[in-house]
């Protein structure tokens, strides 16, 4: 009989936590025991899993005794507090926040790109921002063949990246618009319905937002290219699920669009959707609920002799968060690291 594992999920009632449970069941992760944790406010809720239900418990420093894996998708404060406690209790903490991503002792992992980095863990591993993951999954296989020298990435990020409150706010603002009723934004600084917000997270002195800085720093760490030039503009859009990116990449040598398509068709976790005559290209609506990263609109950049432009869409809650965390655990199990 294959080994089974005790798993605790911090933030089990959140949008990523509930997706995590769904994916764990779909992939038949080898569970021995499952503990669902959240805030005091959510304690006592019962969540369906398998053929029964599990009662949510309040997260405390004693919650991780006996756990093999602890998946954390909660606030940054919760990640900062509980990840070291879980590690010290003997568990592997896999964290969804930005707290640990730039810590030199914490591997930042997308298994299709840098799976070997899991071996360097010291009890805590991090998953990247949900907009970074699809970018590196498309860049890395190309970079191995023809070195990337510069990246410009503009993102179109859905409201689910902010959480349940943002999803509800988009729904409410849409209904208010239909009824010609005024609404007041709470989650974002402006209305998100029928609008675009060129701000995700707070602004830095450079004029970039923290979200844009994260994309640069995280891409460099995952791809082991600490000096990679990357500039991002991150935009919140009125889409419920699915992040998209318009990406312009420059390489050391010219890259034919057909060759890029061929490489990406062979890349793990990537599906090419690129037939302009049929209006076939990635869209967030089609990516929602699916595991792959979808790439299309692949063309040679007319502004750069060594450039390629492409369009990418993926489900930010699945591959951008919950699925990636489970894949890290699966990779560690396969390598005998836990």
RODO-2510 file (C-alpha; in nm, 4 decimals, decimal comma):
residues 338
     n   res          X          Y          Z
     1     x     0,0000     0,0000     0,0000
     2     x     0,1384     0,3423    -0,0940
     3     x     0,2128     0,5890     0,1820
     4     x    -0,0574     0,8313     0,2885
     5     x    -0,0215     1,1748     0,4453
     6     x    -0,1844     1,3894     0,7086
     7     x    -0,2747     1,7258     0,5587
     8     x    -0,3904     2,0514     0,7169
     9     x    -0,5358     2,3353     0,5105
    10     x    -0,5190     2,6872     0,6553
    11     x    -0,7797     2,9089     0,4883
    12     x    -0,9987     2,6123     0,3992
    13     x    -1,3140     2,8238     0,3617
    14     x    -1,1559     3,0754     0,1227
    15     x    -1,1745     3,0743    -0,2556
    16     x    -0,8367     2,8982    -0,2939
    17     x    -0,8938     2,6635    -0,0008
    18     x    -1,2207     2,5312    -0,1416
    19     x    -1,0579     2,4835    -0,4837
    20     x    -0,7719     2,2998    -0,3152
    21     x    -1,0132     2,0489    -0,1631
    22     x    -1,1823     1,9942    -0,4989
    23     x    -0,8493     1,9317    -0,6740
    24     x    -0,7181     1,7061    -0,3970
    25     x    -1,0237     1,4858    -0,4449
    26     x    -0,9962     1,4927    -0,8253
    27     x    -0,6274     1,3958    -0,8196
    28     x    -0,6747     1,1459    -0,5373
    29     x    -0,3971     1,2899    -0,3289
    30     x    -0,2976     1,0128    -0,0832
    31     x    -0,4717     1,1431     0,2276
    32     x    -0,4484     0,9683     0,5618
    33     x    -0,6125     1,2548     0,7483
    34     x    -0,7441     1,5992     0,6548
    35     x    -0,7794     1,8917     0,8940
    36     x    -0,9576     2,2068     0,7766
    37     x    -0,8529     2,5287     0,9475
    38     x    -0,9700     2,8887     0,9266
    39     x    -1,0402     3,1879     1,1496
    40     x    -1,2496     3,1757     1,4649
    41     x    -1,5343     3,3254     1,2618
    42     x    -1,5448     3,0249     1,0296
    43     x    -1,4890     2,7589     1,2957
    44     x    -1,7738     2,5119     1,3138
    45     x    -1,8660     2,5262     0,9458
    46     x    -1,9012     2,1873     0,7815
    47     x    -1,7462     2,1377     0,4392
    48     x    -1,8300     1,8404     0,2148
    49     x    -1,5369     1,6207     0,1240
    50     x    -1,5531     1,2753    -0,0274
    51     x    -1,8595     1,0959     0,1044
    52     x    -1,8878     1,3008     0,4224
    53     x    -1,8269     1,6379     0,5787
    54     x    -1,5395     1,7868     0,7770
    55     x    -1,5855     2,0444     1,0510
    56     x    -1,3664     2,3533     1,0185
    57     x    -1,1511     2,4299     1,3217
    58     x    -0,9982     2,7586     1,4345
    59     x    -0,6287     2,7806     1,3515
    60     x    -0,4023     2,7737     1,6567
    61     x    -0,0305     2,7069     1,7128
    62     x    -0,1265     2,3523     1,8126
    63     x    -0,3169     2,2787     1,4917
    64     x    -0,0259     2,1171     1,3077
    65     x     0,0723     1,8329     1,5364
    66     x     0,1078     1,5160     1,3301
    67     x     0,0677     1,6908     0,9943
    68     x     0,2912     1,5962     0,7028
    69     x     0,1817     1,8846     0,4788
    70     x     0,0290     2,2182     0,5729
    71     x    -0,1175     2,4206     0,2870
    72     x    -0,1614     2,7873     0,3737
    73     x    -0,3832     3,0214     0,1732
    74     x    -0,4851     3,2931     0,4142
    75     x    -0,3674     3,6431     0,5016
    76     x    -0,0020     3,7415     0,4887
    77     x    -0,0092     3,7767     0,8664
    78     x    -0,1370     3,4199     0,9016
    79     x     0,1315     3,2892     0,6647
    80     x     0,4039     3,4701     0,8533
    81     x     0,2826     3,3330     1,1861
    82     x     0,1851     2,9781     1,1023
    83     x     0,4340     2,8611     0,8373
    84     x     0,7291     2,8526     1,0846
    85     x     0,5092     2,6874     1,3478
    86     x     0,4047     2,4186     1,1006
    87     x     0,7684     2,3658     0,9981
    88     x     0,8826     2,3382     1,3581
    89     x     0,6059     2,0830     1,4206
    90     x     0,7655     1,8630     1,1537
    91     x     0,5346     1,9438     0,8625
    92     x     0,6125     2,0739     0,5152
    93     x     0,4465     2,4157     0,4806
    94     x     0,3438     2,5142     0,1269
    95     x     0,2435     2,8795     0,1303
    96     x     0,0319     3,0824    -0,1124
    97     x     0,1168     3,4321     0,0140
    98     x     0,3927     3,6718    -0,0885
    99     x     0,5539     3,6564     0,2577
   100     x     0,8099     3,3838     0,1851
   101     x     0,8641     3,4123    -0,1894
   102     x     1,1837     3,6160    -0,1757
   103     x     1,3319     3,4430     0,1282
   104     x     1,6577     3,2827     0,0084
   105     x     1,5887     2,9740     0,2215
   106     x     1,2422     2,9189     0,0702
   107     x     1,2120     2,7584    -0,2741
   108     x     0,9642     2,9352    -0,5022
   109     x     0,8346     2,6585    -0,7228
   110     x     0,6351     2,5926    -1,0366
   111     x     0,6914     2,2172    -1,0817
   112     x     0,6828     2,2288    -1,4626
   113     x     0,9646     2,4858    -1,4549
   114     x     1,1944     2,4357    -1,1531
   115     x     1,0913     2,1130    -0,9817
   116     x     1,4499     2,0440    -0,8737
   117     x     1,4283     2,3395    -0,6355
   118     x     1,2008     2,1438    -0,4004
   119     x     1,5034     1,9475    -0,2847
   120     x     1,6474     2,2633    -0,1272
   121     x     1,3564     2,3201     0,1092
   122     x     1,4007     2,3831     0,4802
   123     x     1,0430     2,3108     0,5767
   124     x     0,8725     2,5968     0,3905
   125     x     0,8035     2,6253     0,0178
   126     x     0,6218     2,9046    -0,1645
   127     x     0,4105     2,9238    -0,4754
   128     x     0,4341     3,2346    -0,6953
   129     x     0,1828     3,5036    -0,7706
   130     x    -0,1003     3,3765    -0,9908
   131     x     0,0110     3,6028    -1,2766
   132     x     0,3753     3,4922    -1,2568
   133     x     0,2985     3,1210    -1,2956
   134     x     0,1571     3,1261    -1,6510
   135     x     0,4327     3,3619    -1,7592
   136     x     0,7213     3,1396    -1,6464
   137     x     0,5516     2,8265    -1,7798
   138     x     0,5657     2,9790    -2,1281
   139     x     0,9017     3,1542    -2,0939
   140     x     1,1053     2,8700    -1,9431
   141     x     1,0865     2,6144    -2,2273
   142     x     1,1724     2,8856    -2,4799
   143     x     1,4532     3,0211    -2,2622
   144     x     1,6191     2,6783    -2,2525
   145     x     1,6552     2,6871    -2,6312
   146     x     1,7087     3,0565    -2,6961
   147     x     1,8002     3,2807    -2,4038
   148     x     1,5422     3,5421    -2,3093
   149     x     1,6981     3,8892    -2,2910
   150     x     1,3942     4,1075    -2,2138
   151     x     1,0272     4,0679    -2,1231
   152     x     0,7336     4,3103    -2,1238
   153     x     0,4210     4,1606    -1,9675
   154     x     0,0859     4,3343    -1,9344
   155     x    -0,1662     4,1435    -1,7262
   156     x    -0,5456     4,1385    -1,7246
   157     x    -0,6297     3,9915    -1,3847
   158     x    -0,9675     3,8677    -1,2663
   159     x    -1,1331     3,9745    -0,9427
   160     x    -1,1054     3,6269    -0,7894
   161     x    -0,7368     3,7043    -0,7419
   162     x    -0,8467     3,9441    -0,4685
   163     x    -1,0834     3,6977    -0,3032
   164     x    -1,4480     3,6244    -0,2413
   165     x    -1,5368     3,9824    -0,1437
   166     x    -1,4195     4,1104    -0,4830
   167     x    -1,6207     3,8465    -0,6685
   168     x    -1,9319     3,9490    -0,4776
   169     x    -1,8624     4,3170    -0,5416
   170     x    -1,8405     4,2643    -0,9169
   171     x    -2,1704     4,0743    -0,9066
   172     x    -2,3393     4,3463    -0,7011
   173     x    -2,2090     4,6328    -0,9146
   174     x    -2,3261     4,4544    -1,2304
   175     x    -2,6745     4,4105    -1,0858
   176     x    -2,6793     4,7736    -0,9720
   177     x    -2,5851     4,8878    -1,3230
   178     x    -2,8653     4,6785    -1,4739
   179     x    -3,1135     4,8381    -1,2337
   180     x    -2,9685     5,1872    -1,2903
   181     x    -2,8831     5,2029    -0,9230
   182     x    -2,5770     5,3729    -0,7735
   183     x    -2,3242     5,1537    -0,5957
   184     x    -2,0273     5,2326    -0,3742
   185     x    -1,6987     5,0414    -0,4222
   186     x    -1,5485     4,8849    -0,1107
   187     x    -1,2938     4,6244    -0,2189
   188     x    -1,1269     4,8393    -0,4842
   189     x    -1,0657     5,2156    -0,4944
   190     x    -1,2994     5,2466    -0,7957
   191     x    -1,5851     5,0543    -0,9538
   192     x    -1,4670     4,7340    -1,1176
   193     x    -1,7831     4,6521    -1,3139
   194     x    -1,7484     4,7696    -1,6779
   195     x    -1,4133     4,9213    -1,5878
   196     x    -1,0390     4,8538    -1,5864
   197     x    -0,8180     4,9404    -1,2899
   198     x    -0,4489     4,9875    -1,3759
   199     x    -0,3524     4,9280    -1,0145
   200     x    -0,3067     4,5994    -0,8312
   201     x    -0,1602     4,6363    -0,4817
   202     x     0,0020     4,9595    -0,3651
   203     x     0,2305     5,1911    -0,5593
   204     x     0,6039     5,1983    -0,4944
   205     x     0,8437     5,4924    -0,5278
   206     x     0,9430     5,3624    -0,8733
   207     x     0,5882     5,4187    -1,0015
   208     x     0,5339     5,0440    -1,0340
   209     x     0,2899     4,8613    -0,8082
   210     x     0,3955     4,5840    -0,5722
   211     x     0,2150     4,3358    -0,7981
   212     x     0,4313     4,4446    -1,0899
   213     x     0,7460     4,4239    -0,8783
   214     x     0,6461     4,0725    -0,7660
   215     x     0,6228     3,9540    -1,1263
   216     x     0,9765     4,0698    -1,1941
   217     x     1,1302     3,9371    -0,8727
   218     x     0,9474     3,6048    -0,8839
   219     x     1,0200     3,5364    -1,2510
   220     x     1,3886     3,5986    -1,1896
   221     x     1,3965     3,3616    -0,8919
   222     x     1,2020     3,0789    -1,0562
   223     x     1,4036     3,0947    -1,3784
   224     x     1,7354     3,1387    -1,1956
   225     x     1,8005     3,4582    -1,3917
   226     x     1,8589     3,7276    -1,1253
   227     x     1,9223     4,0047    -1,3795
   228     x     1,6466     3,9267    -1,6304
   229     x     1,5010     4,2584    -1,7570
   230     x     1,1239     4,2492    -1,7087
   231     x     0,8661     4,5274    -1,7004
   232     x     0,5032     4,4622    -1,6099
   233     x     0,1773     4,6578    -1,6039
   234     x    -0,0891     4,4787    -1,4002
   235     x    -0,4554     4,5612    -1,4608
   236     x    -0,7643     4,4408    -1,2739
   237     x    -1,0468     4,3564    -1,5139
   238     x    -1,4176     4,2729    -1,4649
   239     x    -1,3700     3,8983    -1,5133
   240     x    -1,4596     3,6510    -1,2386
   241     x    -1,1969     3,3804    -1,2977
   242     x    -0,8931     3,3722    -1,5228
   243     x    -0,5848     3,5885    -1,5626
   244     x    -0,4561     3,6819    -1,9076
   245     x    -0,1262     3,8302    -2,0210
   246     x    -0,0037     4,0124    -2,3298
   247     x     0,3657     3,9218    -2,3437
   248     x     0,6479     4,0559    -2,5597
   249     x     0,9712     3,8582    -2,5334
   250     x     1,3118     3,9315    -2,6825
   251     x     1,5663     3,6526    -2,7321
   252     x     1,9365     3,6310    -2,8059
   253     x     1,8606     3,5060    -3,1563
   254     x     1,5604     3,5305    -3,3884
   255     x     1,2794     3,2867    -3,3087
   256     x     1,0267     3,1858    -3,5739
   257     x     0,6657     3,1912    -3,4575
   258     x     0,6133     2,8369    -3,5836
   259     x     0,9093     2,7139    -3,3810
   260     x     0,7725     2,8846    -3,0698
   261     x     0,4399     2,7081    -3,1203
   262     x     0,6176     2,3743    -3,1572
   263     x     0,8159     2,4273    -2,8368
   264     x     0,5109     2,5311    -2,6368
   265     x     0,3079     2,2360    -2,7678
   266     x     0,5658     2,0101    -2,6035
   267     x     0,5872     2,2141    -2,2817
   268     x     0,4325     2,0443    -1,9767
   269     x     0,1136     2,2097    -1,8609
   270     x     0,0831     2,4355    -2,1678
   271     x    -0,1796     2,4086    -2,4417
   272     x    -0,1431     2,6086    -2,7628
   273     x    -0,4651     2,7614    -2,8984
   274     x    -0,3583     2,9553    -3,2049
   275     x    -0,5660     2,9504    -3,5221
   276     x    -0,6524     3,3085    -3,6215
   277     x    -0,8683     3,1991    -3,9161
   278     x    -1,1048     3,0316    -3,6692
   279     x    -1,0784     3,3079    -3,4075
   280     x    -0,9131     3,0470    -3,1856
   281     x    -0,7053     3,1957    -2,9075
   282     x    -0,6929     3,1732    -2,5280
   283     x    -0,9672     3,3419    -2,3295
   284     x    -1,0190     3,3493    -1,9527
   285     x    -1,3746     3,2210    -1,9819
   286     x    -1,2494     2,9067    -2,1548
   287     x    -0,9516     2,8665    -1,9192
   288     x    -1,1692     2,8806    -1,6057
   289     x    -1,1967     2,5420    -1,4382
   290     x    -0,9112     2,3919    -1,6400
   291     x    -0,5577     2,3002    -1,5352
   292     x    -0,3398     2,4068    -1,8320
   293     x    -0,1956     2,7420    -1,9232
   294     x    -0,3216     2,8375    -2,2691
   295     x    -0,0990     3,0251    -2,5166
   296     x    -0,1906     3,1795    -2,8504
   297     x    -0,1688     3,4864    -3,0768
   298     x     0,1949     3,3794    -3,1192
   299     x     0,3659     3,6025    -3,3721
   300     x     0,6988     3,7560    -3,4575
   301     x     0,7269     4,1012    -3,3048
   302     x     0,7517     4,3572    -3,5856
   303     x     0,9290     4,6006    -3,3500
   304     x     1,2174     4,3655    -3,2657
   305     x     1,4152     4,1306    -3,4945
   306     x     1,4543     3,8820    -3,2074
   307     x     1,1096     3,9333    -3,0579
   308     x     0,7972     3,7228    -3,0124
   309     x     0,4551     3,8422    -2,8974
   310     x     0,1946     3,6122    -2,7444
   311     x    -0,1268     3,6028    -2,5427
   312     x    -0,1746     3,3752    -2,2403
   313     x    -0,4757     3,2820    -2,0264
   314     x    -0,5078     3,0526    -1,7252
   315     x    -0,7284     2,9835    -1,4245
   316     x    -0,5667     3,1869    -1,1475
   317     x    -0,7346     2,9881    -0,8697
   318     x    -0,6391     2,6453    -1,0051
   319     x    -0,2941     2,6568    -1,1669
   320     x    -0,2295     2,9993    -1,0213
   321     x    -0,2729     2,8741    -0,6656
   322     x    -0,4371     2,5503    -0,5472
   323     x    -0,3203     2,3129    -0,8206
   324     x     0,0356     2,4416    -0,8091
   325     x     0,0482     2,3804    -0,4325
   326     x    -0,0744     2,0230    -0,4716
   327     x     0,1718     1,9595    -0,7537
   328     x     0,4568     2,0688    -0,5269
   329     x     0,3446     1,8152    -0,2662
   330     x     0,3139     1,5459    -0,5336
   331     x     0,6649     1,6271    -0,6559
   332     x     0,8037     1,5951    -0,3033
   333     x     0,6248     1,2618    -0,2544
   334     x     0,7597     1,1329    -0,5888
   335     x     1,1135     1,2291    -0,4864
   336     x     1,0853     1,0733    -0,1430
   337     x     1,1380     1,4063     0,0307
   338     x     0,8633     1,3615     0,2878
***
